[in-house]
Amino acid sequence: MLVGGPNLDEQLTTNYLSINRY
């Protein structure tokens, strides 16, 4: 996963959804 990208909020949301699956 890239960090410091222009779409940081989107990356955080994707990471949250991935954790929420478990």
PAVOKE-453843 format. One record per atom (N, C-alpha, C, O, CB): residue number from 1; residue in one letter; atom name; x, y, z. Coordinates in pm, 1 decimal. Glycine has a CB too. Layout:
<pts>
pt resi = NUM | resn = A | name = CA | X = X | Y = Y | Z = Z
...
</pts>
This chain:
<pts>
pt resi = 1 | resn = M | name = N | X = 85.5 | Y = -120.6 | Z = 0.0
pt resi = 1 | resn = M | name = CA | X = 0.0 | Y = 0.0 | Z = 0.0
pt resi = 1 | resn = M | name = C | X = 88.4 | Y = 124.7 | Z = 0.0
pt resi = 1 | resn = M | name = O | X = 182.4 | Y = 135.2 | Z = 78.8
pt resi = 1 | resn = M | name = CB | X = -96.4 | Y = 1.1 | Z = 124.2
pt resi = 2 | resn = L | name = N | X = 57.8 | Y = 217.1 | Z = -87.5
pt resi = 2 | resn = L | name = CA | X = 136.3 | Y = 340.8 | Z = -93.5
pt resi = 2 | resn = L | name = C | X = 97.9 | Y = 433.5 | Z = 20.1
pt resi = 2 | resn = L | name = O | X = -17.1 | Y = 435.2 | Z = 64.0
pt resi = 2 | resn = L | name = CB | X = 116.5 | Y = 411.7 | Z = -228.5
pt resi = 3 | resn = V | name = N | X = 195.2 | Y = 510.8 | Z = 67.8
pt resi = 3 | resn = V | name = CA | X = 170.0 | Y = 604.0 | Z = 178.4
pt resi = 3 | resn = V | name = C | X = 212.0 | Y = 744.2 | Z = 136.4
pt resi = 3 | resn = V | name = O | X = 314.0 | Y = 760.8 | Z = 69.5
pt resi = 3 | resn = V | name = CB | X = 246.2 | Y = 560.3 | Z = 307.3
pt resi = 4 | resn = G | name = N | X = 134.0 | Y = 845.4 | Z = 175.1
pt resi = 4 | resn = G | name = CA | X = 169.1 | Y = 983.0 | Z = 141.0
pt resi = 4 | resn = G | name = C | X = 119.9 | Y = 1019.4 | Z = 2.0
pt resi = 4 | resn = G | name = O | X = 165.1 | Y = 1117.7 | Z = -56.7
pt resi = 4 | resn = G | name = CB | X = 319.7 | Y = 1003.2 | Z = 149.9
pt resi = 5 | resn = G | name = N | X = 27.7 | Y = 940.5 | Z = -50.2
pt resi = 5 | resn = G | name = CA | X = -26.2 | Y = 970.4 | Z = -183.1
pt resi = 5 | resn = G | name = C | X = -130.1 | Y = 1081.2 | Z = -177.1
pt resi = 5 | resn = G | name = O | X = -172.6 | Y = 1120.4 | Z = -68.5
pt resi = 5 | resn = G | name = CB | X = -87.6 | Y = 845.0 | Z = -245.1
pt resi = 6 | resn = P | name = N | X = -171.3 | Y = 1132.0 | Z = -292.6
pt resi = 6 | resn = P | name = CA | X = -269.7 | Y = 1240.0 | Z = -298.8
pt resi = 6 | resn = P | name = C | X = -407.0 | Y = 1194.3 | Z = -250.5
pt resi = 6 | resn = P | name = O | X = -490.5 | Y = 1275.4 | Z = -210.4
pt resi = 6 | resn = P | name = CB | X = -280.1 | Y = 1293.4 | Z = -441.1
pt resi = 7 | resn = N | name = N | X = -428.8 | Y = 1063.4 | Z = -255.0
pt resi = 7 | resn = N | name = CA | X = -558.7 | Y = 1009.6 | Z = -212.4
pt resi = 7 | resn = N | name = C | X = -543.7 | Y = 937.7 | Z = -79.2
pt resi = 7 | resn = N | name = O | X = -587.7 | Y = 823.8 | Z = -63.6
pt resi = 7 | resn = N | name = CB | X = -616.8 | Y = 913.4 | Z = -319.4
pt resi = 8 | resn = L | name = N | X = -480.3 | Y = 1006.3 | Z = 17.8
pt resi = 8 | resn = L | name = CA | X = -452.4 | Y = 943.7 | Z = 146.9
pt resi = 8 | resn = L | name = C | X = -582.5 | Y = 905.1 | Z = 216.4
pt resi = 8 | resn = L | name = O | X = -591.4 | Y = 797.7 | Z = 276.0
pt resi = 8 | resn = L | name = CB | X = -369.9 | Y = 1038.2 | Z = 236.3
pt resi = 9 | resn = D | name = N | X = -684.3 | Y = 992.7 | Z = 209.1
pt resi = 9 | resn = D | name = CA | X = -812.5 | Y = 963.7 | Z = 274.7
pt resi = 9 | resn = D | name = C | X = -872.8 | Y = 836.4 | Z = 216.8
pt resi = 9 | resn = D | name = O | X = -927.8 | Y = 754.6 | Z = 290.5
pt resi = 9 | resn = D | name = CB | X = -911.2 | Y = 1082.4 | Z = 258.2
pt resi = 10 | resn = E | name = N | X = -862.7 | Y = 819.2 | Z = 85.6
pt resi = 10 | resn = E | name = CA | X = -919.4 | Y = 700.2 | Z = 22.4
pt resi = 10 | resn = E | name = C | X = -845.7 | Y = 575.9 | Z = 69.5
pt resi = 10 | resn = E | name = O | X = -907.0 | Y = 471.4 | Z = 91.3
pt resi = 10 | resn = E | name = CB | X = -913.0 | Y = 711.4 | Z = -131.2
pt resi = 11 | resn = Q | name = N | X = -714.2 | Y = 587.1 | Z = 85.3
pt resi = 11 | resn = Q | name = CA | X = -634.2 | Y = 473.3 | Z = 131.2
pt resi = 11 | resn = Q | name = C | X = -672.8 | Y = 436.6 | Z = 273.2
pt resi = 11 | resn = Q | name = O | X = -684.2 | Y = 318.6 | Z = 306.5
pt resi = 11 | resn = Q | name = CB | X = -483.5 | Y = 505.2 | Z = 123.1
pt resi = 12 | resn = L | name = N | X = -693.2 | Y = 538.9 | Z = 358.2
pt resi = 12 | resn = L | name = CA | X = -731.5 | Y = 512.4 | Z = 497.0
pt resi = 12 | resn = L | name = C | X = -867.8 | Y = 444.5 | Z = 501.0
pt resi = 12 | resn = L | name = O | X = -890.0 | Y = 353.8 | Z = 581.2
pt resi = 12 | resn = L | name = CB | X = -733.8 | Y = 643.4 | Z = 579.5
pt resi = 13 | resn = T | name = N | X = -959.4 | Y = 488.3 | Z = 414.3
pt resi = 13 | resn = T | name = CA | X = -1093.2 | Y = 428.5 | Z = 410.2
pt resi = 13 | resn = T | name = C | X = -1083.3 | Y = 283.0 | Z = 367.8
pt resi = 13 | resn = T | name = O | X = -1149.6 | Y = 196.6 | Z = 425.2
pt resi = 13 | resn = T | name = CB | X = -1185.8 | Y = 506.4 | Z = 314.0
pt resi = 14 | resn = T | name = N | X = -1000.7 | Y = 255.4 | Z = 267.2
pt resi = 14 | resn = T | name = CA | X = -984.4 | Y = 117.3 | Z = 220.1
pt resi = 14 | resn = T | name = C | X = -926.4 | Y = 30.7 | Z = 330.4
pt resi = 14 | resn = T | name = O | X = -968.8 | Y = -83.1 | Z = 349.9
pt resi = 14 | resn = T | name = CB | X = -893.8 | Y = 112.0 | Z = 95.2
pt resi = 15 | resn = N | name = N | X = -828.3 | Y = 85.6 | Z = 403.2
pt resi = 15 | resn = N | name = CA | X = -765.5 | Y = 10.4 | Z = 511.6
pt resi = 15 | resn = N | name = C | X = -867.7 | Y = -15.9 | Z = 621.6
pt resi = 15 | resn = N | name = O | X = -869.6 | Y = -124.7 | Z = 679.2
pt resi = 15 | resn = N | name = CB | X = -643.1 | Y = 86.6 | Z = 568.2
pt resi = 16 | resn = Y | name = N | X = -952.6 | Y = 82.1 | Z = 651.4
pt resi = 16 | resn = Y | name = CA | X = -1053.9 | Y = 66.1 | Z = 755.5
pt resi = 16 | resn = Y | name = C | X = -1154.2 | Y = -41.7 | Z = 715.4
pt resi = 16 | resn = Y | name = O | X = -1193.7 | Y = -124.7 | Z = 797.4
pt resi = 16 | resn = Y | name = CB | X = -1126.4 | Y = 199.8 | Z = 782.0
pt resi = 17 | resn = L | name = N | X = -1194.9 | Y = -39.8 | Z = 588.8
pt resi = 17 | resn = L | name = CA | X = -1291.1 | Y = -138.9 | Z = 541.9
pt resi = 17 | resn = L | name = C | X = -1229.6 | Y = -278.7 | Z = 547.6
pt resi = 17 | resn = L | name = O | X = -1298.0 | Y = -376.1 | Z = 579.1
pt resi = 17 | resn = L | name = CB | X = -1337.7 | Y = -106.1 | Z = 398.4
pt resi = 18 | resn = S | name = N | X = -1100.6 | Y = -287.8 | Z = 516.9
pt resi = 18 | resn = S | name = CA | X = -1033.8 | Y = -418.2 | Z = 519.5
pt resi = 18 | resn = S | name = C | X = -1031.2 | Y = -472.9 | Z = 661.5
pt resi = 18 | resn = S | name = O | X = -1053.1 | Y = -592.2 | Z = 682.5
pt resi = 18 | resn = S | name = CB | X = -890.1 | Y = -407.4 | Z = 463.6
pt resi = 19 | resn = I | name = N | X = -1004.6 | Y = -386.1 | Z = 759.5
pt resi = 19 | resn = I | name = CA | X = -1001.3 | Y = -429.7 | Z = 899.5
pt resi = 19 | resn = I | name = C | X = -1143.1 | Y = -462.7 | Z = 946.1
pt resi = 19 | resn = I | name = O | X = -1164.0 | Y = -555.3 | Z = 1024.5
pt resi = 19 | resn = I | name = CB | X = -937.9 | Y = -320.0 | Z = 990.4
pt resi = 20 | resn = N | name = N | X = -1240.2 | Y = -385.1 | Z = 896.5
pt resi = 20 | resn = N | name = CA | X = -1378.4 | Y = -403.8 | Z = 939.6
pt resi = 20 | resn = N | name = C | X = -1431.8 | Y = -539.0 | Z = 892.1
pt resi = 20 | resn = N | name = O | X = -1523.3 | Y = -593.9 | Z = 953.5
pt resi = 20 | resn = N | name = CB | X = -1467.1 | Y = -289.8 | Z = 886.7
pt resi = 21 | resn = R | name = N | X = -1376.5 | Y = -593.0 | Z = 784.4
pt resi = 21 | resn = R | name = CA | X = -1421.5 | Y = -723.0 | Z = 734.6
pt resi = 21 | resn = R | name = C | X = -1397.5 | Y = -830.1 | Z = 839.1
pt resi = 21 | resn = R | name = O | X = -1480.7 | Y = -919.1 | Z = 857.0
pt resi = 21 | resn = R | name = CB | X = -1349.9 | Y = -759.4 | Z = 603.6
pt resi = 22 | resn = Y | name = N | X = -1285.5 | Y = -822.7 | Z = 907.8
pt resi = 22 | resn = Y | name = CA | X = -1254.3 | Y = -922.1 | Z = 1010.6
pt resi = 22 | resn = Y | name = C | X = -1340.4 | Y = -895.0 | Z = 1132.3
pt resi = 22 | resn = Y | name = O | X = -1331.0 | Y = -966.8 | Z = 1231.8
pt resi = 22 | resn = Y | name = CB | X = -1103.3 | Y = -919.5 | Z = 1048.1
</pts>
